[in-house]
Amino acid sequence: MEYFVVGTDGRRYGPADSGTLIRWAREGRIARSTTLIDCHSGSAHRAGDLAELAGSFAPARGSIRVDRSEPRRPEPVRVRRASRHDGRDAPPEIEGGFFDIIGPKNKVAAGLLAILLPGLGLHRFYMGFPFIALLQIATTPLCGIGAVWCVIEGVLCLMGRMRDAQGRLLRD
């Protein structure tokens, strides 16, 4: 199989076949936590979760620690798929080299909270940014700066340009 490698700089490299990935794992160029994208299906995997790479990773420098706990199930990665003009699914979209993971928060709810109740920072509380919400509340008495700030962010939320506290996109 062939995979794209998502580097620490967020850019995609490859495609690379299994032999190349094994060599890179032995050289320490990829780690168990490195994200790999299957070229054919577009699904994302952690390098350590692939059976063909399991015994190939270079040992960590320093002491070797053996983890005797139960193996964890890999968490599913949600990737937004675009549609081509012919109706088939396109490969996953990657902005800035990172997957667009969609979170549980709704962009319409966040946008309406910001626009209908400006200056209260409720949309920031909703998205998981309490400090920024308090800052918006504190700056509202200063000529309404916090309220204008909230309205601008409300429009950005509705356009899908804002992310929650974990860096995930807001749901449609």
Residue, then its C-alpha position, 0 to 999 in steps of 0.5 A: m500500500e502507499y501512504f502520504v506522510v503528514g510531517t511535523d510541519g503539517r505538510r504532506y509527503g509522498p506517496a511512500d510504499s510500505g518498504t520506504l515507510i519501514r526504512w523511515a521508521r527504522e531511521g527514526r524519520i517517522a514516529r508511532s504518532t505520525t499521521l499517514i493517509d492511505c492514498h487509495s481510500g483517503s483514510a488516516h492512520r497513526a503509523g504505530d497502528l499499522a501492522e506492517l510497521a509495528g516492529s520497525f520503529a527505532p527505539a527511543r533514546g534513553s531508557i526503554r519503557v515497556d507499556r504493559s497496559e491494555p492496548r488502546r483502540p485508535e480514535p476515529v479521525r473525522v475528515r471532511r470530504a469534498s465532492r467532485h463535479d461528477g458526484r464522486d468523493a474527492p480526497p480529504e481536504i487538508e488546509g495548511g497540511f492538517f486534517d479538518i476535523i469536525g467538532p461537536k459544536n454548531k457554527v450556526a449556534a455560535g454565530l447567532l449567540a455572537i450576533l444576537l447577544p453581542g458583548l456577552g461573549l457567549h459564543r466564546f464560552y460555547m466554543g470553550f474559550p472562557f478567558i476570551a469571553l471574559l475579555q469581550i465582556a470587559t471591553t464592551p463598556l469601552c465604546g462597545i469594542g467587545a460588542v463589535w468584536c463579537v459581531i465580527e466573530g459571529v459572522l466568521c462563525l457563520m462563514g465557518r472560519m472559526r474553530d473550537a478550543q481543541g482546534r476542530l472546525l464547527r459543525d454545519 
